[in-house]
Amino acid sequence: MNDAESLQSPLCRNLRSKKYFFLEALPMSAADMIDLSNHCWCRCTQQVVGPDGDRARPEVCGPGRPCYESHFA
């Protein structure tokens, strides 16, 4: 395993929300992403589902998901 593989952010780098654009640091939890609208989307698909067809949500967009990409990659 190389260094890039061992460094994984808790959320996928393609997960987006309105709140994301106001962050001053990498999002590390669902609270960093979710605002009162409770709306997230995938940057790859521009939809509320990711490339694997599952919902784009902080709870599921993390290591282990087939389409996950670390912020550190």
C-alpha positions as CSV (number, residue, x, y, z in Angstrom):
1,M,0.0,0.0,0.0
2,N,1.4,3.4,-0.9
3,D,1.0,6.7,1.0
4,A,-1.8,7.9,-1.3
5,E,-3.8,4.7,-0.6
6,S,-3.4,5.0,3.2
7,L,-4.6,8.6,3.4
8,Q,-8.3,8.6,3.1
9,S,-10.6,11.5,3.8
10,P,-13.9,10.6,5.5
11,L,-16.0,12.0,2.7
12,C,-15.6,11.7,-1.1
13,R,-14.0,14.6,-2.9
14,N,-16.9,14.7,-5.4
15,L,-19.7,15.2,-2.8
16,R,-21.2,18.7,-3.0
17,S,-23.7,20.8,-1.2
18,K,-24.4,24.5,-1.0
19,K,-22.6,24.7,2.3
20,Y,-19.5,23.1,0.8
21,F,-18.7,26.2,-1.1
22,F,-18.4,28.2,2.1
23,L,-16.0,25.8,3.9
24,E,-12.6,27.1,4.9
25,A,-11.2,23.5,5.4
26,L,-11.9,20.0,4.1
27,P,-15.2,18.6,5.1
28,M,-14.7,16.0,7.8
29,S,-18.2,15.2,8.9
30,A,-21.8,15.3,7.6
31,A,-22.4,18.5,9.7
32,D,-19.7,20.2,7.5
33,M,-21.8,19.4,4.4
34,I,-25.5,19.5,5.4
35,D,-27.4,22.8,5.7
36,L,-31.0,23.4,6.3
37,S,-31.9,22.4,2.7
38,N,-30.5,18.9,3.4
39,H,-29.5,18.7,-0.3
40,C,-26.3,17.1,-1.6
41,W,-25.2,16.0,-5.1
42,C,-22.3,14.3,-6.8
43,R,-19.9,16.4,-8.8
44,C,-19.3,13.6,-11.3
45,T,-23.0,13.1,-12.2
46,Q,-24.4,16.5,-11.2
47,Q,-27.3,14.6,-9.7
48,V,-28.4,13.4,-6.3
49,V,-27.0,9.9,-7.2
50,G,-23.4,9.0,-7.7
51,P,-21.9,7.0,-10.6
52,D,-22.8,3.8,-8.8
53,G,-26.5,4.7,-8.7
54,D,-26.6,5.2,-4.9
55,R,-27.6,8.4,-3.2
56,A,-25.0,11.2,-2.8
57,R,-25.1,11.7,1.0
58,P,-22.3,12.3,3.6
59,E,-23.4,9.1,5.4
60,V,-22.6,6.9,2.4
61,C,-20.0,8.8,0.3
62,G,-16.9,7.6,2.0
63,P,-14.2,4.9,1.8
64,G,-15.6,1.6,0.7
65,R,-18.0,3.0,-1.9
66,P,-16.9,2.0,-5.4
67,C,-16.9,5.5,-6.8
68,Y,-15.2,7.1,-3.7
69,E,-12.2,9.4,-4.3
70,S,-10.2,10.7,-1.4
71,H,-9.5,14.5,-1.0
72,F,-5.8,13.4,-0.6
73,A,-5.5,11.5,-3.9
